[in-house]
Amino acid sequence: MQSIFPDLWETDLERPAPGLTTHAYLLTRPQGNILFYNTSHDSALAAIEKLGGIRWQLLSHQDEVGPSLQTIHQRFGASLAIHELEREQAAQFCEPDLLFRGSEQSLEGVKVIYTPGHTPGSVCFQVKSSQGLSYLFTGDTLYRAKGGCWRPGMIEGVSNRERLRSSLQLLRTLSPDVVISSAFGGDSGYQRMNSSRQWQELVDGALSALE
């Protein structure tokens, strides 16, 4: 694991499927750490234990489920959360403790934003860091591709194009300082924004790619 910001740690690279690369991210907080997405690396879990464990594991969508959900739950006593539309997929490995419902809700300072399209129950997470930065975890709704551009998580035959377009338009209204996807291409899955205008332009590029 490596620290990318004082309170945010990135797990080692994983390749769950051909052409797919992912990281998980640990947000360290006095009130309990949060793991965004998922990791299966034993080395990451050992490092996380030294950083204070995990209070919540938040999944952005069903593609992040796997056997390590149960391992993390048992090792740290972590509570698992995912959208209600994707409970069944997660429950194959670990029954969720919390199901997200509705268009937006809050969980211990984390804003949960319902952004369907990539999958029916895709959500994004926005949280203010201890450094005053706004972190936006976009899952695969919007991912960082090669060359530093951001692309919609559109999978033909699986994703819903119209719902994904609406979700991207919603994300465009936000003003994140750091944006962090789950799957990614290129050399990194996160990017720090210079301005709200830069973020809007990146989302506009993703919307154009969706057409």
C-alpha positions as CSV (number, residue, x, y, z in Angstrom):
1,M,0.0,0.0,0.0
2,Q,1.0,3.6,-0.5
3,S,-0.2,6.9,0.9
4,I,-1.5,9.2,-1.8
5,F,-2.8,11.8,0.6
6,P,-2.2,12.1,4.3
7,D,-5.5,10.3,5.1
8,L,-5.9,8.2,2.0
9,W,-4.1,4.9,1.2
10,E,-4.1,3.0,-2.1
11,T,-3.8,-0.8,-2.2
12,D,-1.5,-2.6,-4.6
13,L,-2.7,-3.1,-8.2
14,E,-5.0,-6.0,-8.9
15,R,-6.0,-7.5,-12.2
16,P,-9.3,-9.3,-11.6
17,A,-10.0,-9.8,-15.3
18,P,-8.0,-9.5,-18.6
19,G,-7.6,-5.8,-19.4
20,L,-9.0,-4.7,-16.0
21,T,-6.9,-3.0,-13.3
22,T,-8.2,-1.9,-9.9
23,H,-7.2,-0.5,-6.6
24,A,-9.0,-0.2,-3.3
25,Y,-8.7,2.9,-1.1
26,L,-8.5,3.2,2.7
27,L,-9.7,6.5,4.2
28,T,-8.2,6.8,7.8
29,R,-10.4,8.6,10.3
30,P,-10.5,8.9,14.1
31,Q,-14.1,7.7,14.1
32,G,-13.2,4.6,12.1
33,N,-11.5,3.8,8.8
34,I,-13.5,3.3,5.6
35,L,-12.4,0.9,2.7
36,F,-13.8,2.0,-0.6
37,Y,-14.1,-0.8,-3.2
38,N,-12.4,-4.1,-2.5
39,T,-9.0,-5.8,-2.3
40,S,-7.9,-9.5,-2.2
41,H,-4.3,-8.8,-1.3
42,D,-3.3,-10.3,2.0
43,S,-0.4,-7.8,2.2
44,A,-3.0,-5.0,2.0
45,L,-5.0,-6.4,4.8
46,A,-1.9,-6.7,7.0
47,A,-1.1,-3.0,6.3
48,I,-4.6,-2.0,7.0
49,E,-4.5,-3.7,10.3
50,K,-1.5,-1.5,11.3
51,L,-3.5,1.6,10.2
52,G,-6.4,0.8,12.5
53,G,-8.5,-1.7,10.6
54,I,-11.8,-1.1,8.8
55,R,-15.1,0.2,10.3
56,W,-17.0,0.3,6.9
57,Q,-16.4,-1.3,3.5
58,L,-18.3,0.6,0.9
59,L,-18.9,-1.0,-2.5
60,S,-19.8,1.2,-5.5
61,H,-21.3,-1.7,-7.4
62,Q,-21.5,-5.5,-7.9
63,D,-18.3,-5.9,-9.9
64,E,-16.4,-5.3,-6.6
65,V,-17.8,-8.3,-4.8
66,G,-15.7,-11.4,-4.2
67,P,-14.6,-13.9,-1.5
68,S,-12.4,-11.2,0.2
69,L,-15.6,-9.5,1.5
70,Q,-16.0,-12.3,4.0
71,T,-12.3,-12.3,4.9
72,I,-12.4,-8.5,5.5
73,H,-15.7,-8.8,7.6
74,Q,-14.2,-11.6,9.8
75,R,-10.8,-10.1,10.2
76,F,-11.8,-6.5,11.1
77,G,-15.5,-6.8,12.1
78,A,-16.1,-4.4,9.2
79,S,-19.7,-3.5,8.2
80,L,-20.4,-4.0,4.5
81,A,-22.7,-1.6,2.5
82,I,-23.9,-1.8,-1.1
83,H,-27.0,-0.6,-3.0
84,E,-30.1,-2.7,-2.4
85,L,-30.4,-3.6,-6.1
86,E,-27.1,-5.5,-5.8
87,R,-27.5,-7.1,-2.4
88,E,-27.9,-10.5,-4.0
89,Q,-24.5,-10.4,-5.7
90,A,-22.7,-9.3,-2.5
91,A,-24.6,-11.8,-0.3
92,Q,-23.0,-14.7,-2.2
93,F,-19.9,-13.9,-0.2
94,C,-21.0,-11.8,2.7
95,E,-24.5,-10.5,3.7
96,P,-24.4,-6.7,3.7
97,D,-25.0,-4.8,6.9
98,L,-26.5,-1.8,5.2
99,L,-28.3,-1.3,1.9
100,F,-28.3,2.0,0.1
101,R,-31.7,3.2,-1.0
102,G,-33.0,6.4,-2.7
103,S,-31.2,9.0,-4.7
104,E,-28.9,10.3,-2.0
105,Q,-28.1,9.5,1.6
106,S,-25.3,10.1,4.2
107,L,-23.3,7.5,6.1
108,E,-21.1,9.0,8.9
109,G,-20.1,12.0,6.8
110,V,-19.9,10.1,3.5
111,K,-22.4,11.3,0.9
112,V,-23.8,8.3,-1.1
113,I,-25.0,9.3,-4.6
114,Y,-27.1,6.9,-6.6
115,T,-25.6,6.8,-10.1
116,P,-27.2,3.9,-12.0
117,G,-26.2,3.1,-15.6
118,H,-23.0,1.1,-15.4
119,T,-25.0,-1.4,-13.3
120,P,-28.5,-0.9,-11.8
121,G,-27.2,-0.2,-8.3
122,S,-24.1,1.8,-9.0
123,V,-23.3,4.5,-6.5
124,C,-20.6,7.1,-6.0
125,F,-19.2,8.4,-2.7
126,Q,-18.2,11.9,-1.8
127,V,-16.4,12.8,1.5
128,K,-14.4,15.7,2.9
129,S,-10.9,14.7,3.9
130,S,-9.1,15.8,7.1
131,Q,-7.1,18.1,4.8
132,G,-10.2,19.8,3.6
133,L,-10.2,18.1,0.2
134,S,-13.4,16.7,-1.4
135,Y,-12.8,13.1,-2.5
136,L,-15.2,11.7,-5.1
137,F,-15.1,7.9,-5.5
138,T,-16.8,7.2,-8.9
139,G,-16.6,3.4,-9.0
140,D,-16.9,2.4,-12.7
141,T,-19.6,5.0,-13.5
142,L,-16.8,7.2,-14.6
143,Y,-13.2,5.8,-14.9
144,R,-9.8,7.2,-15.7
145,A,-8.6,5.8,-19.0
146,K,-5.2,5.9,-20.8
147,G,-3.9,9.4,-21.4
148,G,-5.6,10.8,-18.4
149,C,-9.1,11.2,-20.0
150,W,-12.2,10.0,-18.1
151,R,-14.7,7.7,-19.8
152,P,-18.2,6.4,-19.0
153,G,-18.5,2.9,-17.7
154,M,-20.7,1.8,-20.6
155,I,-20.8,-2.0,-21.4
156,E,-22.9,-2.8,-24.3
157,G,-25.6,-5.3,-23.4
158,V,-25.1,-4.7,-19.7
159,S,-25.2,-1.0,-19.0
160,N,-28.1,1.4,-19.5
161,R,-27.0,4.3,-21.7
162,E,-29.7,6.8,-20.8
163,R,-29.4,6.2,-17.1
164,L,-25.6,6.5,-17.3
165,R,-25.9,9.8,-19.1
166,S,-28.2,11.1,-16.4
167,S,-25.7,10.0,-13.7
168,L,-22.8,11.7,-15.5
169,Q,-24.8,14.9,-15.7
170,L,-25.4,14.7,-12.0
171,L,-21.7,14.2,-11.2
172,R,-20.9,17.2,-13.4
173,T,-22.7,19.4,-10.9
174,L,-20.2,18.5,-8.1
175,S,-16.9,20.2,-7.4
176,P,-14.5,17.5,-6.3
177,D,-10.8,18.1,-5.6
178,V,-9.8,14.5,-6.1
179,V,-11.6,12.0,-8.2
180,I,-10.9,8.2,-7.7
181,S,-12.3,5.5,-9.9
182,S,-12.4,1.7,-9.2
183,A,-11.3,0.2,-12.5
184,F,-8.9,2.3,-14.7
185,G,-6.6,2.3,-17.6
186,G,-3.2,3.9,-17.9
187,D,-1.0,4.4,-14.9
188,S,-3.4,5.7,-12.2
189,G,-7.0,5.6,-11.1
190,Y,-7.2,9.0,-9.5
191,Q,-6.6,12.6,-10.4
192,R,-6.5,15.9,-8.5
193,M,-8.5,18.6,-10.1
194,N,-7.2,22.1,-10.7
195,S,-10.7,23.7,-10.8
196,S,-14.4,23.0,-11.1
197,R,-14.1,23.9,-14.7
198,Q,-11.5,21.2,-15.3
199,W,-13.8,18.6,-13.8
200,Q,-16.8,19.8,-15.9
201,E,-14.7,19.5,-19.0
202,L,-13.6,16.0,-18.2
203,V,-17.2,14.9,-17.6
204,D,-18.2,16.6,-20.9
205,G,-15.6,14.5,-22.6
206,A,-17.1,11.4,-21.1
207,L,-20.6,12.5,-22.1
208,S,-19.4,13.0,-25.7
209,A,-17.9,9.5,-25.7
210,L,-21.2,8.1,-24.6
211,E,-23.0,9.4,-27.7
